[in-house]
Amino acid sequence: MTELLWKDLRFAIRQLRKNPGFTVTAIIVLSLGICASLAIFAFVDAALIRPLPYRDPARLVGVFERISAMPRSNLSWPDYLDWKRLNTVFTSMDVYNRNGFLLGTKEGAQPVRGARVSSGFFRTLGVAPVAGRDFHDGEDMPGAPRVAMISYGAWQARYGGRADAIGTVVTLDDEPTTIVGVLPRDFHFAPAEPAEFWPAFHAVTGCDIRRGCHGLYGVARLKDGVSLETALSNVTSIAQALEKQYPDSNRGQGASLATLTDVIVGNIRPLLLVLLSGAGLLLLIASVNVAGLLLVRSESRQREIAVRTALGASSGRLLRQFVTEAVVLGGVASALGMLSSQWVMHLLRGLISENMLSRMPFLRGLGWSPRWIALALAISLGAMLLLSLPPSLRIRTSRIGDGLAQSSRGSAGTVWRKLGSKLVALELAAAMVLLVGAGLLGKSLFRLLHVALGIQPEHLISIRVDAPTSRYGKDEQAIALARQVVRRAEELPGVRSVGFASLGIPLGGNSGTTWFHITGRPWNGEHNEAPYRNVSPTYFATLGARLLRGRVFTGADDSKRPPVTIVNEAFVRLYFPGEEPVGRQITQNSAPAKPMEIVGVVEDIREGPLDAAIPPVLYLPFYQSTDPYFDLVVRASQGESSLLPVLAAMVRQIDRGIVTYNGASMAERINNSESAYLHRSASYLVGGFASVALLLGVVGLYGVTAYSVSQRSREIGIRMALGAAPRSVYRMILREAGWLTIVGVLAGVILAIAGANLMRGLLFGVRAWDLPTIAAVAGVLGAAALLASFLPARRAAAVNPVEALRAE
């Protein structure tokens, strides 16, 4: 038996070597589809399938409050304590918030990333430290000593993995903090990453202790047998009770739950599923293409099958030989696809910026996994089965007499019309789906990158300035620092204008919100909430934002003057439709309540992500609401990137305890923003799949048409001998290919619109049935198909009738 297998293997290799064009083409096409599918599946497996590195992760949920403007909003510390005490559905509930700290070192302060967590946070996740201990209950209370856990990476990088790191006292934001434990090497928690220090939460002053100030996210473990729906009902009832008990701070607040997996990877799930679908379509097209090649090759081997059968070969013997050829061909293609997929997946991961990758720690283990290997084996077996099918069917349907009596050319046209044409139509339809998807995503990316920002991003840079509260926590200290930084920055060569803002800058997200009501209007506790920024008098001029009416802030708008505010157009549209807002007052629902006069209206600035709607925004004078940290924005005359290290050095000269970070040009912020990255990735990768699909579809159409023409040369010769003009031969070939293209394109349009509706979450400013895109793609595919069929038609029209008949 072994000897027969070796003979079959050697014969199969000889047969494939005799047809190098077919062999190389089939291997490359099939391995291309396998490579794309396995590479993208590795990302899907790492992000969506692989269990999170926590104990029983399916029981973990993210816990949020809910308001009309935000389905997943932050919790306040007092609300968290009530939810934790009153719920009956969680075995435990804890909170966290992503934070930056100033780490005291001998060289001065350093910015470090971290997260504040409640004392039971790691126990809720089911994570135990690899060195030291976990937090004790109560260590997150105001009177407890300050303690922190550190990441494994920080332990290695900062302390060399030494055991004496446990018990070390570090200074975080001027607070002595004792390191009590080290987290496992494989631990990650994407919503807070990248984080080195994990101190226990201490609600002492400011926002932390106010019920109306929301800055925390919750995580909880469901009790056994409790569903997500049951838990949501329970926490919703708690939220309703708190709303009645605290109407001033909790009116309009509900509850929201989501699986922790959805919280961690929910924003990239649509992208990965679209890419996996695109890779699957590419694999389908590659498989159909190879099946078409095998179909025409099996037709050419009809005489061989008949001769070998006449000489005594059984059907089983022939089948085993052809299956061996399929195993060799499929095995080589699969091995090549698997090996190249490893290179491709690491290439794709290398295209992710370090900042983005740090927020997707689940991609650290990207590579082979049991599920990836299972899929690779399944695809390999499927490829071998696919390659075995055409010759196996030919063996079952072939008759000795027919095979010996004809050269098989008479049946080639029938095969082309019955099966080959269907395969090519399927290829064209799948290519149409990918091309339309790529066109829509490309158009979305273009519109996203050219969306109105409300500012002039050219020659604009920003850098974060973070000062210790021990020296700059008072209003007069923060104001003096801000003025000194601005004055020194304005003296630098190449600087045209300088401004600053706290709580975020354009494209930076909404760092803080405030509650308010319109002064003079009836108010029954409705929940009006808007993001706010504390900005300098020169902030809008530096950004290039346009003041529509009223005035900008001045240096006189300080704590000695009545509070004032500037609002954006979205605020006016929502709260003052058809009215003049300048001169009106709004009152912040804080303690004590602060009425503010609206002194100006500024054009909408895209404060949040590029693809998010612009919310109503309040701009407050920095000198009336100060912070020891702010973002410095600078408009340069030219060479703005070279100014960033100069600005950082200038701030360091003022005080070595002040740190600067997150320096970038506005163009970089736009291009490297998360929304731009996700849209760009989808557009480029699906575009790449679509380009390969177009090539394969056109090559498939050309190959089958050319083969059909070659097999029908006698028929064409007879037609021309009887007086048929070359143009009639053109029409005959082009008409068949044309109908085939039309069927494929029309089917592809229907499927493309359905597919675009499924990925509409990735589209920006483009409808799923965008007619210009669909028409352009149909035109490109039709033109390519016409070119592919024109070349065989031209060869058919040039057939010499005498030579064609003599060849037969």
C-alpha positions in Angstrom: 0.0 0.0 0.0 2.8 2.4 0.9 4.6 1.6 -2.4 1.4 2.4 -4.3 1.1 5.7 -2.5 4.7 6.6 -3.3 4.1 5.8 -7.0 0.9 7.9 -7.0 2.8 10.7 -5.4 5.7 10.6 -7.9 3.3 10.4 -10.8 1.3 13.3 -9.4 4.4 15.5 -9.1 5.4 14.6 -12.7 2.0 15.5 -14.0 2.1 18.9 -12.2 5.6 19.5 -13.5 4.4 18.9 -17.0 2.0 21.8 -16.6 3.9 24.4 -14.8 1.7 27.3 -15.9 -1.4 25.6 -14.4 0.4 24.4 -11.3 2.0 27.7 -10.4 -1.1 29.7 -11.1 -3.3 27.4 -9.0 -0.9 27.4 -6.1 -0.5 31.2 -6.1 -4.2 32.0 -6.4 -5.3 29.5 -3.8 -2.5 30.4 -1.3 -3.4 34.1 -1.7 -6.9 33.4 -0.6 -5.8 31.2 2.3 -3.2 33.7 3.4 -5.7 36.6 3.6 -8.3 34.5 5.4 -5.9 33.2 8.0 -4.1 36.5 8.6 -7.4 38.3 9.3 -8.8 35.4 11.3 -5.8 35.7 13.6 -6.9 39.3 14.5 -10.5 38.2 15.0 -9.4 35.3 17.2 -7.2 37.5 19.3 -9.9 40.2 19.8 -13.3 38.5 19.6 -12.9 34.8 20.3 -10.0 34.3 22.7 -11.2 34.4 26.3 -10.1 37.4 28.3 -7.3 36.6 30.9 -9.6 36.7 33.8 -11.4 34.1 35.9 -14.7 33.0 34.2 -14.8 36.2 32.0 -18.2 35.4 30.6 -19.6 36.5 34.0 -18.0 39.9 33.9 -19.9 43.0 32.8 -19.3 46.7 32.4 -21.5 48.8 34.5 -22.5 52.3 33.4 -25.1 55.0 34.1 -27.2 56.1 31.2 -28.5 59.5 30.1 -30.2 60.6 26.9 -27.0 61.9 25.3 -24.8 59.0 26.4 -26.0 55.4 26.5 -22.8 54.5 28.5 -21.9 57.3 30.8 -19.7 57.4 33.8 -20.6 56.7 37.4 -20.0 59.0 40.4 -18.3 57.6 43.5 -21.4 58.1 45.7 -23.6 56.4 43.1 -21.2 53.5 42.9 -21.3 53.0 46.6 -25.1 52.9 46.5 -25.2 50.5 43.5 -22.7 48.2 45.2 -24.7 48.2 48.5 -28.2 47.8 47.0 -27.7 45.4 44.1 -28.8 41.8 44.4 -27.3 40.5 41.2 -23.5 40.9 41.5 -21.1 38.9 43.7 -18.9 42.0 43.6 -18.8 45.4 41.9 -15.9 47.8 41.5 -14.8 50.9 39.6 -11.8 52.3 37.8 -10.8 55.3 35.8 -7.9 55.8 33.5 -5.5 58.3 34.9 -2.1 60.0 34.3 0.2 60.7 37.2 3.3 62.7 37.9 5.9 60.3 39.2 8.6 61.9 41.4 12.1 60.9 40.4 15.7 62.3 41.1 15.6 63.9 37.6 12.3 65.6 38.3 8.7 64.7 37.6 7.9 62.2 34.9 4.5 61.5 33.4 3.3 57.9 33.8 0.1 56.2 32.8 -2.1 54.4 35.3 -5.6 53.8 36.6 -7.2 54.3 40.0 -9.3 51.3 41.1 -11.4 50.4 44.0 -10.0 47.9 46.5 -11.8 44.8 45.1 -11.1 45.5 41.4 -8.6 42.7 40.8 -10.6 40.2 42.9 -13.6 41.0 40.8 -11.6 40.2 37.7 -10.2 37.1 39.3 -6.6 38.3 38.9 -4.0 37.6 41.6 -0.6 39.4 41.9 2.5 37.4 41.1 4.4 39.2 43.8 3.3 41.0 46.9 -0.4 41.2 47.8 -3.7 42.5 46.6 -5.5 45.5 48.1 -7.2 44.9 51.4 -10.9 45.9 51.7 -11.1 49.6 52.7 -7.8 50.6 51.3 -9.7 52.8 48.8 -11.3 54.8 51.6 -10.2 58.4 52.3 -8.4 57.7 55.6 -6.5 54.7 54.4 -2.8 54.8 53.5 -2.1 55.2 49.8 -1.1 51.9 48.2 -0.6 50.8 44.6 -0.1 47.8 42.4 2.3 48.0 39.4 2.3 46.2 36.1 4.7 43.4 35.3 6.3 45.6 32.6 6.9 48.4 35.1 8.3 46.0 37.6 10.9 44.8 35.1 11.7 48.2 33.5 11.8 50.3 36.7 12.9 47.8 39.3 14.6 45.1 37.4 12.1 42.5 38.7 13.6 42.8 42.2 11.7 41.5 45.2 12.5 44.6 47.2 10.2 46.6 44.8 7.4 45.5 47.1 7.2 48.0 49.9 8.9 50.8 47.9 7.4 54.2 48.4 6.9 56.3 45.3 5.4 59.8 44.8 2.4 59.9 42.6 0.9 63.4 42.2 2.8 64.6 45.3 1.3 61.7 47.3 3.6 59.1 48.9 2.3 55.7 47.7 3.5 52.3 48.8 3.8 49.5 46.1 2.2 46.4 47.6 1.9 44.0 44.6 2.9 43.2 41.0 0.3 42.1 38.4 0.8 39.0 36.2 2.8 39.2 33.0 -0.2 38.5 30.8 -2.6 40.8 32.6 -4.2 43.5 30.6 -7.3 45.7 30.9 -7.7 47.6 27.6 -10.0 50.4 28.9 -7.2 51.6 31.2 -4.2 50.7 29.1 -1.3 51.5 28.9 -1.1 51.6 32.7 2.0 51.1 34.8 0.7 52.1 38.2 -2.7 51.0 39.7 -3.2 52.9 43.0 -6.3 52.3 45.1 -9.0 55.0 44.6 -9.2 57.7 47.3 -12.3 59.9 47.1 -11.1 62.9 49.0 -11.9 66.2 47.4 -13.4 67.8 44.3 -15.2 65.7 41.7 -14.5 62.5 43.5 -16.9 63.2 46.4 -19.7 64.9 44.5 -22.7 62.8 43.4 -23.2 65.0 40.4 -19.7 64.6 39.1 -19.2 61.5 37.0 -15.7 60.1 36.3 -15.7 56.4 37.0 -16.5 53.2 35.1 -17.8 50.1 36.8 -17.1 46.4 36.4 -19.0 43.6 38.1 -19.3 39.9 38.3 -22.7 38.4 37.9 -24.0 35.8 40.3 -24.4 32.3 39.0 -27.7 31.9 37.2 -28.2 35.7 36.8 -28.6 36.9 33.2 -27.5 40.2 31.8 -31.2 41.2 31.4 -32.0 40.4 35.0 -29.0 42.3 36.2 -30.0 45.3 34.1 -33.5 45.3 35.5 -32.1 45.3 39.0 -29.6 48.2 38.6 -32.2 50.2 36.6 -34.5 50.0 39.6 -31.7 51.2 41.8 -31.1 54.1 39.5 -34.7 55.0 39.6 -34.7 55.0 43.4 -31.6 57.2 43.5 -33.3 59.6 41.0 -36.2 60.1 43.4 -33.8 60.4 46.4 -31.4 62.8 44.8 -33.4 64.7 42.1 -30.9 67.6 41.9 -28.1 65.4 40.8 -29.6 62.1 39.4 -32.6 63.2 37.4 -32.8 61.5 34.1 -30.1 58.9 34.9 -30.7 55.3 34.2 -28.4 52.3 34.0 -26.6 50.3 31.3 -24.8 47.0 31.3 -22.6 45.3 28.6 -20.4 42.2 28.6 -16.8 43.1 29.4 -15.8 41.7 26.1 -18.0 44.2 24.3 -16.6 47.0 26.5 -13.0 46.0 25.6 -13.3 45.3 21.9 -16.7 46.7 20.9 -15.2 49.6 18.9 -13.2 47.4 16.6 -15.7 44.5 16.3 -17.4 45.9 13.1 -14.0 46.5 11.5 -12.8 43.0 12.1 -16.0 41.4 11.0 -15.9 43.4 7.7 -12.3 42.4 7.1 -13.0 38.8 7.8 -16.0 38.9 5.4 -13.7 40.5 2.8 -11.0 37.9 3.3 -13.7 35.1 3.1 -14.9 36.5 -0.2 -11.4 36.7 -1.5 -10.9 33.0 -0.6 -14.2 32.2 -2.3 -13.0 34.0 -5.5 -9.7 32.2 -5.4 -11.4 28.9 -4.9 -13.8 29.5 -7.8 -10.9 30.6 -9.9 -8.9 27.4 -9.2 -12.1 25.3 -9.7 -12.4 26.9 -13.2 -8.8 26.1 -14.0 -9.4 22.5 -12.9 -12.6 22.3 -14.8 -10.9 23.1 -18.1 -7.9 21.0 -17.3 -10.1 18.0 -16.5 -11.8 18.4 -19.9 -8.4 18.3 -21.6 -7.6 15.1 -19.7 -10.8 13.3 -20.9 -8.9 11.3 -23.5 -6.3 10.4 -20.9 -9.0 9.0 -18.6 -10.6 7.1 -21.4 -7.3 5.5 -22.6 -6.3 4.5 -19.0 -9.7 3.0 -18.4 -9.5 1.1 -21.7 -6.1 -0.3 -20.6 -7.7 -1.7 -17.4 -7.4 1.0 -14.8 -10.4 0.9 -12.4 -12.3 4.0 -11.4 -10.9 3.7 -7.9 -7.4 3.6 -9.2 -7.9 6.7 -11.3 -9.7 8.5 -8.5 -6.8 7.8 -6.1 -4.4 9.2 -8.6 -6.3 12.4 -9.1 -6.9 12.8 -5.4 -3.1 12.5 -4.9 -2.6 15.3 -7.3 -5.2 17.4 -5.5 -3.5 16.6 -2.1 -0.1 17.7 -3.5 -1.5 20.9 -5.1 -3.7 21.7 -2.1 -1.0 20.9 0.4 1.6 23.1 -1.2 -0.9 26.0 -1.6 -2.1 25.6 2.0 1.5 25.5 3.4 2.5 28.5 1.4 -0.7 30.3 2.5 -0.1 29.5 6.2 3.5 30.5 6.2 2.8 33.8 4.4 -0.2 34.5 6.7 2.3 34.7 9.6 4.3 37.3 7.8 1.2 39.2 6.8 -0.4 39.3 10.2 2.8 40.7 11.7 3.1 43.2 8.9 -0.5 44.4 9.6 0.2 44.6 13.3 3.3 46.6 12.6 1.1 49.2 10.8 -0.7 49.9 14.1 0.8 52.8 15.9 2.3 52.2 19.3 -0.3 54.4 20.9 -3.2 52.5 19.3 -1.5 49.1 20.0 -1.2 50.0 23.7 -5.0 50.3 23.9 -5.4 46.9 22.2 -3.3 44.7 24.5 -5.3 41.7 23.4 -3.3 41.7 20.2 -0.1 40.9 22.1 -0.5 37.2 21.6 -1.3 37.5 17.9 -0.3 34.3 16.1 -1.0 30.6 16.0 -3.7 29.3 18.3 -5.7 26.1 18.5 -8.6 27.8 16.7 -6.3 29.3 14.0 -4.8 25.8 13.4 -8.2 24.2 13.2 -9.3 26.8 10.6 -6.1 26.3 8.7 -6.6 22.5 8.6 -10.3 22.9 7.6 -9.4 25.3 4.8 -6.6 22.9 3.6 -8.9 19.9 3.6 -11.5 22.0 1.8 -9.0 23.0 -0.8 -7.9 19.4 -1.4 -11.6 18.4 -1.7 -12.2 21.2 -4.1 -9.2 20.2 -6.3 -10.3 16.6 -6.3 -13.9 17.3 -7.3 -13.6 18.2 -11.1 -11.5 15.2 -12.2 -13.5 12.9 -9.9 -16.7 14.0 -11.6 -15.1 13.5 -15.0 -14.2 10.0 -14.0 -17.7 9.2 -13.0 -19.3 10.7 -16.2 -16.7 9.7 -18.7 -17.4 6.9 -21.2 -14.5 5.1 -23.0 -16.0 5.3 -26.4 -16.7 9.0 -26.3 -13.2 9.7 -24.9 -11.5 7.7 -27.6 -13.7 8.9 -30.4 -13.3 12.7 -29.9 -10.7 15.1 -28.9 -13.0 16.6 -26.2 -13.3 19.9 -28.0 -16.9 19.3 -28.8 -17.8 19.2 -25.2 -15.7 22.1 -24.0 -18.2 24.7 -25.2 -21.0 22.9 -23.3 -18.9 22.8 -20.1 -18.2 26.6 -20.6 -21.9 27.4 -20.9 -23.2 25.1 -18.2 -20.6 25.3 -15.4 -17.7 27.5 -16.3 -19.9 30.5 -16.9 -21.6 30.1 -13.6 -18.3 30.0 -11.8 -17.1 33.1 -13.5 -20.4 34.9 -12.8 -19.9 34.0 -9.1 -16.4 35.4 -9.2 -17.6 38.7 -10.8 -20.4 39.0 -8.3 -18.0 38.5 -5.3 -15.6 40.9 -6.9 -18.4 43.5 -7.2 -19.2 43.1 -3.5 -15.6 43.8 -2.5 -15.2 46.6 -5.0 -18.3 48.4 -3.9 -17.3 47.9 -0.2 -13.9 49.4 -1.0 -15.4 52.3 -2.9 -17.8 53.1 0.0 -15.0 52.9 2.6 -12.6 54.9 0.5 -15.3 57.6 0.0 -16.0 57.5 3.7 -12.3 58.0 4.6 -12.0 60.9 2.2 -15.0 62.6 3.7 -13.8 61.9 7.2 -10.4 63.4 6.6 -12.0 66.5 4.9 -14.8 67.0 7.4 -15.3 70.5 8.7 -13.2 71.0 11.8 -14.2 74.6 12.6 -10.5 75.4 12.9 -7.5 75.9 10.6 -5.3 72.9 11.3 -2.3 74.0 9.1 0.8 74.9 11.1 -1.0 74.2 14.4 0.6 72.2 17.2 -0.3 71.4 20.8 1.4 70.0 23.8 0.1 69.0 27.3 1.5 70.8 30.3 1.0 69.1 33.7 2.0 70.9 36.9 2.0 69.5 40.4 -1.0 70.6 42.4 1.1 71.1 45.5 2.7 74.2 43.9 0.1 75.2 41.3 -3.2 74.0 42.8 -4.5 77.4 43.8 -6.1 79.7 41.3 -3.5 82.5 41.4 -0.7 80.0 41.1 -2.2 78.3 38.0 -3.0 81.6 36.4 0.5 82.9 37.0 2.0 79.7 35.5 -0.3 79.8 32.4 0.6 83.5 31.7 4.3 82.8 32.1 4.2 79.8 29.7 2.3 81.9 27.1 4.7 84.8 27.4 7.7 82.6 27.1 6.2 80.7 24.1 5.3 83.9 22.3 9.0 84.9 22.4 10.1 81.8 20.5 11.1 82.2 16.9 8.5 81.1 14.4 5.5 81.4 16.8 2.6 83.5 15.5 0.0 82.9 18.2 -0.4 81.0 21.5 -3.4 79.9 23.4 -4.4 77.2 25.9 -7.3 75.1 27.2 -7.9 72.7 30.0 -10.2 69.6 29.8 -9.4 68.9 26.1 -8.7 70.4 22.7 -10.2 69.7 19.3 -10.3 65.9 18.4 -9.3 65.1 22.0 -12.7 63.9 23.2 -15.0 65.2 25.9 -13.0 65.2 29.1 -15.6 66.9 31.3 -19.3 67.8 31.3 -21.5 70.2 33.3 -25.2 70.3 34.2 -27.1 73.5 33.7 -30.4 75.1 33.0 -31.5 78.2 31.1 -32.0 81.0 33.5 -35.5 82.6 33.3 -37.1 79.5 31.9 -39.2 77.0 33.9 -37.0 74.2 35.1 -38.2 71.0 36.7 -34.8 69.3 37.1 -34.4 68.3 33.4 -31.0 66.8 32.6 -29.2 69.3 30.4 -25.6 68.3 30.1 -22.8 69.6 27.9 -19.0 69.3 27.6 -17.1 72.3 28.6 -13.6 73.7 28.1 -11.7 76.3 30.1 -9.9 78.4 27.5 -7.6 81.4 27.3 -8.5 84.7 25.7 -6.4 83.9 22.6 -7.5 80.3 22.3 -10.0 80.8 19.4 -7.8 83.1 17.5 -4.9 80.6 17.7 -7.1 77.8 16.5 -8.4 79.9 13.6 -12.0 79.4 14.9 -14.6 81.9 13.8 -16.6 84.0 16.2 -20.1 84.4 14.8 -21.4 87.0 17.1 -20.7 88.6 20.5 -17.1 88.8 21.8 -14.2 86.6 22.9 -12.8 86.4 26.4 -10.4 89.0 27.6 -7.8 89.0 30.3 -10.3 90.9 32.5 -12.6 87.9 32.6 -11.3 86.6 35.9 -12.7 85.5 39.3 -13.4 89.2 40.2 -15.8 89.6 37.3 -19.3 88.0 36.8 -19.0 84.5 35.2 -19.4 84.4 31.4 -19.4 81.8 28.7 -19.2 81.3 25.0 -21.3 78.6 23.3 -21.1 76.9 20.0 -23.6 76.7 17.2 -24.9 73.3 18.3 -25.7 74.7 21.7 -27.7 77.5 20.0 -29.6 75.1 17.8 -30.6 73.0 20.7 -31.4 75.5 23.4 -32.0 78.8 21.6 -33.6 77.9 18.2 -34.7 81.1 16.5 -33.5 83.2 19.5 -30.6 85.5 20.2 -28.4 83.8 22.8 -26.0 86.6 23.4 -26.9 88.3 26.7 -28.9 85.4 28.0 -27.9 83.5 31.1 -27.4 79.8 31.9 -26.9 78.4 35.4 -24.6 75.6 36.3 -26.3 73.1 38.6 -23.4 73.0 41.0 -23.0 73.9 44.6 -23.3 76.9 44.7 -25.2 77.5 41.5 -23.4 79.8 39.2 -25.4 81.9 36.6 -23.2 82.7 33.5 -23.9 85.2 30.8 -23.5 84.1 27.2 -21.2 86.7 25.6 -20.4 85.0 22.3 -21.2 82.3 19.8 -18.4 80.4 18.1 -18.6 78.3 15.0 -18.8 74.5 15.7 -15.4 73.0 16.5 -15.0 69.3 16.2 -14.1 68.7 19.8 -14.6 64.9 19.8 -13.9 62.1 17.2 -14.0 63.0 13.5 -17.0 60.7 12.9 -19.1 61.8 15.9 -21.8 64.4 15.9 -20.7 67.8 17.4 -22.4 68.2 20.8 -23.5 71.5 22.4 -20.3 72.9 24.1 -19.7 75.6 26.7 -16.4 77.5 26.7 -15.5 79.1 30.0 -12.7 81.6 30.8 -9.6 79.8 32.1 -9.1 82.7 34.5 -12.5 82.0 36.1 -12.1 78.3 36.3 -8.4 77.3 36.5 -6.5 74.0 36.4 -2.8 73.2 37.0 -2.8 71.3 33.7 -3.7 72.5 30.3 -3.0 72.0 26.6 -0.9 74.6 25.0 -1.8 75.4 21.4 0.6 77.2 19.1 0.3 78.5 15.6 3.6 78.5 13.9 4.7 80.4 10.7 6.4 77.2 9.4 8.2 74.1 10.5 5.8 73.5 13.3 7.1 70.0 14.2 10.5 71.4 15.1 8.9 73.6 17.7 7.7 70.8 19.9 11.0 69.9 21.6 11.7 73.6 22.0 8.3 74.2 23.7 9.0 71.2 26.0 12.4 72.5 26.9 11.0 75.9 27.6 8.4 74.6 30.0 11.0 72.5 31.8 13.2 75.6 32.3 10.3 77.2 34.2 10.1 74.3 36.7 11.6 70.8 36.5 8.6 69.6 38.4 6.3 70.4 35.4 6.0 67.7 32.7 5.0 68.0 29.0 3.7 65.2 26.8 1.3 64.3 23.9 3.0 66.9 21.7 1.8 66.7 18.0 0.7 68.8 15.1 -3.0 69.0 14.4 -2.4 67.3 11.1 -0.9 64.3 12.9 -3.8 64.3 15.4 -6.3 64.1 12.5 -4.4 61.4 10.6 -3.6 59.3 13.7 -7.0 59.7 15.5 -8.7 56.4 16.3 -11.6 57.1 14.0 -9.3 57.9 11.1 -7.2 54.9 11.8 -10.2 52.5 11.8 -11.7 54.0 8.6 -8.3 54.0 7.0 -7.6 50.3 7.9 -11.0 49.2 6.6 -10.6 51.2 3.4 -7.0 50.0 2.7 -7.5 46.4 3.5 -10.8 45.9 1.8 -9.4 47.9 -1.1 -6.5 45.5 -1.3 -8.9 42.5 -1.2 -11.0 44.2 -3.9 -8.0 44.8 -6.2 -6.9 41.2 -6.0 -10.5 40.1 -6.5 -10.8 42.3 -9.6 -7.6 40.8 -10.9 -8.7 37.2 -10.2 -12.2 37.8 -11.7 -10.8 39.3 -14.9 -8.2 36.6 -15.2 -10.8 33.9 -14.6 -13.0 35.4 -17.3 -10.1 35.7 -19.7 -9.0 32.2 -19.0 -12.3 30.5 -19.4 -13.2 32.6 -22.5 -9.8 31.9 -24.1 -10.1 28.2 -23.4 -13.6 28.2 -24.9 -12.3 29.9 -28.0 -9.4 27.5 -28.4 -11.8 24.5 -28.0 -14.2 26.0 -30.5 -11.7 26.8 -33.2 -13.2 24.2 -35.6 -16.7 25.7 -35.1 -15.3 29.2 -35.7 -13.3 28.0 -38.8 -16.5 26.4 -40.3 -18.4 29.6 -39.7 -15.8 31.7 -41.4 -15.5 29.2 -44.2 -19.2 29.6 -44.8 -18.8 33.4 -45.0 -19.0 34.7 -41.5 -17.3 38.0 -41.1 -14.7 38.6 -38.4 -17.0 41.1 -36.7 -19.7 38.5 -36.3 -17.1 36.3 -34.5 -16.3 39.3 -32.3 -20.0 39.7 -31.5 -20.5 36.0 -30.7 -17.6 35.9 -28.2 -18.3 39.3 -26.7 -22.0 38.7 -26.5 -21.5 35.5 -24.4 -18.9 37.3 -22.1 -21.1 40.4 -22.0 -24.1 38.6 -20.7 -22.0 36.8 -18.2 -20.6 40.1 -17.0 -24.0 41.7 -16.8 -25.3 38.8 -14.7 -22.3 38.9 -12.4 -22.5 42.7 -12.0 -26.2 42.8 -11.3 -26.0 40.0 -8.8 -23.0 41.7 -7.3 -24.9 45.0 -7.0 -27.7 43.4 -5.0 -25.2 41.6 -2.7 -23.1 44.7 -2.4 -26.0 46.8 -1.2 -26.9 44.2 1.3 -23.3 43.9 2.5 -22.9 47.7 2.7 -26.0 47.9 5.0 -24.3 45.4 7.3 -21.2 47.6 7.5 -23.0 51.0 7.6 -21.5 51.5 11.1 -18.1 52.0 9.3 -19.5 54.4 6.7 -19.3 58.2 7.2 -21.2 60.6 5.1 -22.0 57.9 2.6 -25.2 55.8 2.1 -25.0 52.1 1.6 -26.7 52.5 -1.8 -24.5 55.4 -3.0 -25.3 55.4 -6.7 -22.2 57.2 -8.0 -19.9 54.6 -6.2 -21.9 51.6 -7.4 -22.1 53.0 -11.0 -18.3 53.7 -11.0 -17.5 50.2 -9.7 -19.8 48.6 -12.2 -18.2 50.6 -15.0 -14.7 49.6 -13.9 -15.6 45.9 -13.6 -17.5 46.0 -16.9 -14.6 47.7 -18.7 -12.1 45.2 -17.2 -14.3 42.3 -18.2 -14.7 43.7 -21.7 -10.9 44.0 -22.1 -10.5 40.4 -20.8 -13.0 39.0 -23.3 -11.8 41.3 -26.2 -8.4 39.6 -26.4 -9.8 36.0 -26.9 -12.4 37.4 -29.3 -9.7 39.1 -31.3 -7.8 35.8 -31.5 -11.0 34.0 -32.5 -11.7 36.5 -35.3 -8.2 36.0 -36.7 -8.6 32.2 -37.0 -7.6 30.8 -40.4 -10.5 28.5 -41.6 -8.1 26.2 -43.5 -5.7 25.7 -40.6 -8.5 25.3 -38.1 -10.1 22.5 -40.2 -6.7 20.9 -41.0 -5.9 20.8 -37.2 -8.9 18.7 -36.6 
